[in-house]
Amino acid sequence: MHQPLVFLESFDSTRATANDREHHPNRAQAQTEALLYLLLGHSLAVNNTYGMDSVSVLELADALLSTRSEALNRGKDRTARARLAQARPVLVSWFGADNLLSACAGQFLRVEPGAKFRLSGWAPIDDDHEARKKLAAVLTRNQGDPRQLPDSPAWLGRDHPELAERFDILLRLAEYSGRRDAGYASGVAQVQLADYLDHFTGLENEAVEELARRRHCPGDIALRIRREISSRRGLVDLGKRGWAHELVANSSSDDLQSHEQIREFVDTLYNAVLADSAGAQAGFMSSVPRADARDELKQVNALALEAIRSRRGLVPAQPGPQRAEAAIPTVSGVFTAAETLPGLPVSALRQLFTTYWELVADHDRWPSWRDSCVRLNALLEETTRQHNQTVELPNRPPGGSPVTSRLRDAWAGHLAVLQGLLPDTLRADDGTLVLAARHGGTDYAQLLQMEDLAPDVHANALAVGEHLTGLATAVAE
């Protein structure tokens, strides 16, 4: 079946890598978001940066590929096995290289000051230039025959056993990406990070405050972010997000929180660029879960979404009547502690992916799920296309579009299908799709709904997200 490609911001390596399995929910967020979008019938975009350096993505790849292998080994029916083998839950892309391993080797070799690729998932060897060089050499050893994958070097297993496990997962992901329709070279994003920042910093105060108001972000935070970004023009390369991370790393205790807000803003814009480069039809842009669940970081993430829409011409920057965007239902999400949503069935994350592959292989359940996915995603695409064609029209009342009404019906219908097919795995009622997963000894829940999130919902969430459509469409200048 046709599977629209979605980019998940929770895959971000420098934002979402969490090496403390017991206390960081980042990895659970990436996997629960991934599973829900798989159940909506999407494929997941993984670029070479996150495919190599994000612990969240490597853990996800391990879970997905391992549970599929187990399902293939269990299956006896030829048709079901073919469906499992042909499924493309992940589409891997690479930029400026011939394949995934070549692109990853290039990242290991980038160690020059000012251009260094800072390793998150490989932090123990970030400053070990010799180790980085040796890993790059291993990855490119068999470039004459990309089907012949290298072996994990013995020294890595001896000195860094956890990194050796990640190296092996990377090799499996590379093998997967070499299969038909599973990997491809990505293009150049239509809007670059510098373009978004130029647009935002060029707005008048009133326009910045209007963008903030729409996203329930305090106006003073939005104006301060605009002011501080503007003050660094000419001092740093605004087109590379590293400057925002350096800003946080070099912050005093007095400046830390405000600089973290700038980093959150810049990171969200940067991930929209990556999603566009990968050719994703949509992105789920979500804030990073924090132990203190600071509202400001969620508000800044939402502000960045509005800045993206404004630069792409999907909403007006200046105060005034809204255009058709407000009439289009948006898939919004909450990542939270499972205890805030009592009564949910809780599963280990690996079991959730086993359940997903069982659904794909099941002759009785597969057709109804597939048909519902196709119907829902066709209407999502039609709604986006209609919006792009009517974006200059004055805003219409919610529900005024026949396509929008059908989309809401398809969403409700798909939730009913999922509830019937997976009653012991998730909850799908009252317009919300929710599942709970156990990770690192803690239970987390991910919720998706086709409505905007109320401001009070933000306060109870570890992270919030929103489905941003039309990332690969033409830019309205």
Secondary structure as the mmCIF struct_conf table of DSSP 4:
data_model
#
loop_
_struct_conf.conf_type_id
_struct_conf.id
_struct_conf.beg_label_comp_id
_struct_conf.beg_label_asym_id
_struct_conf.beg_label_seq_id
_struct_conf.end_label_comp_id
_struct_conf.end_label_asym_id
_struct_conf.end_label_seq_id
STRN STRN1 LEU A 5 LEU A 8
HELX_RH_3T_P HELX_RH_3T_P1 GLU A 9 PHE A 11
HELX_RH_AL_P HELX_RH_AL_P1 SER A 13 ALA A 16
TURN_TY1_P TURN_TY1_P1 ARG A 21 HIS A 23
HELX_RH_AL_P HELX_RH_AL_P2 ASN A 26 LEU A 39
TURN_TY1_P TURN_TY1_P2 LEU A 40 GLY A 41
STRN STRN2 SER A 43 ASN A 47
HELX_RH_AL_P HELX_RH_AL_P3 ASN A 48 ASP A 53
HELX_RH_AL_P HELX_RH_AL_P4 VAL A 55 ARG A 74
HELX_RH_AL_P HELX_RH_AL_P5 ARG A 78 GLN A 86
BEND BEND1 PRO A 89 PRO A 89
STRN STRN3 VAL A 90 TRP A 94
BEND BEND2 PHE A 95 ASN A 99
HELX_RH_AL_P HELX_RH_AL_P6 LEU A 100 LEU A 109
BEND BEND3 GLU A 112 GLU A 112
TURN_TY1_P TURN_TY1_P3 PRO A 113 ALA A 115
BEND BEND4 SER A 120 SER A 120
TURN_TY1_P TURN_TY1_P4 GLY A 121 TRP A 122
HELX_RH_3T_P HELX_RH_3T_P2 ALA A 123 ILE A 125
TURN_TY1_P TURN_TY1_P5 ASP A 126 ASP A 127
HELX_RH_AL_P HELX_RH_AL_P7 HIS A 129 LEU A 139
TURN_TY1_P TURN_TY1_P6 THR A 140 GLY A 144
BEND BEND5 ASP A 145 ASP A 145
TURN_TY1_P TURN_TY1_P7 PRO A 146 ARG A 147
BEND BEND6 GLN A 148 GLN A 148
HELX_LH_PP_P HELX_LH_PP_P1 LEU A 149 PRO A 153
HELX_RH_AL_P HELX_RH_AL_P8 ALA A 154 ASP A 159
HELX_RH_AL_P HELX_RH_AL_P9 PRO A 161 SER A 177
TURN_TY1_P TURN_TY1_P8 GLY A 178 GLY A 178
BEND BEND7 ARG A 179 ARG A 179
TURN_TY1_P TURN_TY1_P9 ARG A 180 ALA A 182
STRN STRN4 GLY A 183 ALA A 185
BEND BEND8 GLN A 190 VAL A 191
HELX_RH_AL_P HELX_RH_AL_P10 LEU A 193 THR A 201
TURN_TY1_P TURN_TY1_P10 GLY A 202 GLY A 202
BEND BEND9 LEU A 203 LEU A 203
HELX_RH_AL_P HELX_RH_AL_P11 ASN A 205 ARG A 214
TURN_TY1_P TURN_TY1_P11 ARG A 215 HIS A 216
HELX_RH_AL_P HELX_RH_AL_P12 GLY A 219 SER A 231
TURN_TY1_P TURN_TY1_P12 ARG A 232 ARG A 232
STRN STRN5 ARG A 233 ARG A 233
TURN_TY1_P TURN_TY1_P13 GLY A 234 LEU A 235
STRN STRN6 VAL A 236 VAL A 236
TURN_TY1_P TURN_TY1_P14 LEU A 238 GLY A 239
BEND BEND10 LYS A 240 LYS A 240
TURN_TY1_P TURN_TY1_P15 ARG A 241 ARG A 241
HELX_RH_AL_P HELX_RH_AL_P13 GLY A 242 ALA A 249
TURN_TY1_P TURN_TY1_P16 ASN A 250 ASN A 250
TURN_TY1_P TURN_TY1_P17 SER A 253 ASP A 255
HELX_RH_AL_P HELX_RH_AL_P14 LEU A 256 SER A 277
TURN_TY1_P TURN_TY1_P18 ALA A 278 GLY A 279
BEND BEND11 GLN A 281 GLN A 281
STRN STRN7 ALA A 282 SER A 286
HELX_LH_PP_P HELX_LH_PP_P2 SER A 287 PRO A 289
TURN_TY1_P TURN_TY1_P19 ALA A 291 ASP A 292
HELX_RH_AL_P HELX_RH_AL_P15 ASP A 295 ARG A 311
TURN_TY1_P TURN_TY1_P20 ARG A 312 GLY A 313
BEND BEND12 LEU A 314 VAL A 315
BEND BEND13 ALA A 317 GLY A 320
STRN STRN8 ARG A 323 ARG A 323
HELX_RH_3T_P HELX_RH_3T_P3 ALA A 324 ALA A 327
BEND BEND14 ILE A 328 ILE A 328
STRN STRN9 SER A 332 ALA A 337
HELX_RH_3T_P HELX_RH_3T_P4 ALA A 338 THR A 340
BEND BEND15 LEU A 341 LEU A 341
TURN_TY1_P TURN_TY1_P21 PRO A 342 GLY A 343
STRN STRN10 VAL A 346 ALA A 348
HELX_RH_AL_P HELX_RH_AL_P16 LEU A 349 ALA A 361
TURN_TY1_P TURN_TY1_P22 HIS A 363 ARG A 365
HELX_RH_AL_P HELX_RH_AL_P17 TRP A 366 GLN A 389
BEND BEND16 THR A 390 THR A 390
TURN_TY1_P TURN_TY1_P23 VAL A 391 GLU A 392
BEND BEND17 LEU A 393 LEU A 393
STRN STRN11 PRO A 394 PRO A 394
HELX_LH_PP_P HELX_LH_PP_P3 ASN A 395 ASN A 395
TURN_TY1_P TURN_TY1_P24 PRO A 398 GLY A 399
BEND BEND18 SER A 401 SER A 401
HELX_RH_AL_P HELX_RH_AL_P18 PRO A 402 LEU A 421
TURN_TY1_P TURN_TY1_P25 PRO A 423 THR A 425
STRN STRN12 LEU A 426 ASP A 429
TURN_TY1_P TURN_TY1_P26 ASP A 430 GLY A 431
STRN STRN13 THR A 432 HIS A 439
TURN_TY1_P TURN_TY1_P27 GLY A 440 GLY A 441
STRN STRN14 THR A 442 GLN A 449
BEND BEND19 MET A 450 GLU A 451
HELX_LH_PP_P HELX_LH_PP_P4 ASP A 452 ALA A 454
HELX_RH_AL_P HELX_RH_AL_P19 PRO A 455 ALA A 459
TURN_TY1_P TURN_TY1_P28 ASN A 460 ASN A 460
BEND BEND20 LEU A 462 LEU A 462
STRN STRN15 ALA A 463 THR A 469
TURN_TY1_P TURN_TY1_P29 LEU A 471 ALA A 472
BEND BEND21 THR A 473 THR A 473
HELX_LH_PP_P HELX_LH_PP_P5 ALA A 474 VAL A 475
#
